[in-house]
Amino acid sequence: MTPGSNIPLTATRVAVDVSAPVRLDVSGLLLTADGKVRSDDDFIFYNQPAGPGVTYRSGGGTTPDAITVDTTAVPPGIEKIVVTASPDAAGQTFQGVEPTATIRNADDGAVLATFTPPQLGTETALVVVEIYLRNGAWKARAVGQGYANGLAGIATDFGVTVEEPAPAAAPAAAPAPAPQPAAPMAPPAGPPVQGPPPPAAAAAPQAPAAPAPGAGKINLDKGRVNLQKNQTVSLVKGGRPLLSQVKMGLGWEPAFRGKDIDLDASVIAYGPQRNHIDSCYFGKLKILKGAVKHSGDNLTGEGGGDDEVITVDLGALPQDVTGLVFTVNSFSGQKFTEVAKAYCRLLDGATGEELVRFDLTNAEAQTGVMMAKLIRQFSGEWEMTAMGDFVKSRTVRGMVKPAAQAL
């Protein structure tokens, strides 16, 4: 699955486990229509492993923890169960840690879907997936929303509260600090305590609540955006998603005193399971019933302006298209170290206004590069992320697999 994509559930009982190279604490929260828990009893984790229709299963450190949802037993008024994960080690972030959620039929173990949130960094907790009710049917959605302040940040959003440990005493010469107010609950790190769980589980020390990464995400309200590698811009202007025609212009120049270079720009379309749907390139100038069109091949890279342009009608894309990856390849075998000023830029298809630009500043001796990706969010808006990732491939066909992994 890709971020924001969803699938209908074909089983009434599903288990969601989250695996990673490090041990993770996995939990589940039962939410009402307003996105809040009814009480702390709706927070399911190792010290409170069972709730109405939702249970927690420990992996014991050898297998992943899991949250199981019995949709037939979820009480009326609960419309969503979110599954969260955080590293067990205190203070550890998801930097360099790639968690994968696997949604299974809880009765026979059959895999229904998998999801690996992309580009994690300083996050110390994640809302990984959610099981939700829509028009009387249960579905699963890939989320991947990160929080830099641990499970305390998630708890703040969803209305779980618990007493925070008392602050340490100040030095004798200074007045003692005032007691802190109750803070959102985050489960204690480490294994479950022996005996019955306390009435309110004490939170591990946490930083004050802070906005989740992405809450202050760049949008288009302030005009053109210059992206750095791995930065993301939400294609929202004036609070409304941009659901009109856009153009992705890709350009390059031969390196100083270099030979003419024939590069090929392409776009690869993917579905919610990161499944390859189609590719648009110089040999196939139109895909998805004309929703994506290619301007044709530029054989030299010389001249001003964009060398090749791919036009995308966001509003006309089929709903099963959730990701687009824009790539450039050197069919002739010349390396990108022989290229100067490679860039991509997103333009408003109606006005020609440049919205987003990404300049490729560091080249590698490879024949392919993933320049940028557009991901459809579950809210309907699209997000563009600058990539700049090099691959050994002279054709778009060789880009399909690495681009899918990068979604």
Buried (B, 14 or more C-beta within 10 A) or exposed (E): BBBBBBBEBEBBBBBBBBBBEEBBBBBBBBBBEEEBBBEBEBBBBBBBBEBBBBBBBBBEEEEBBBBBBBBEEBEEEBBBBBBBBBBBEEEBBBEEBEBBBBBBBBEEEEEBBBBBBBBBEEBBBBBBBBBBBEEEEBBBBBBBBBBBBBBBBBBBBBBBBBBBEEEEEEEEEEEEEEEEEEBBBBBBBEEBEEEEEEEEBBBBBBEEBEEBBBEEEBBBEEEEBBBEBEBBBBBBBEEEBBBBBBBBBBBBBBBEEBEEBBBBBBBBBBBBBBEBBEBBBBEEBEBBEEBBBBBEBBEBBEEEEBBBBBBBBBEBBEEBBBBBBBBBBBBBEBBBEBBBEBBBBBBBBEEEEBBBBBBBEEBBEBBBBBBBBBBBBBEEBBBBBBBBBBBEBBBBBBBBEBBBEBB
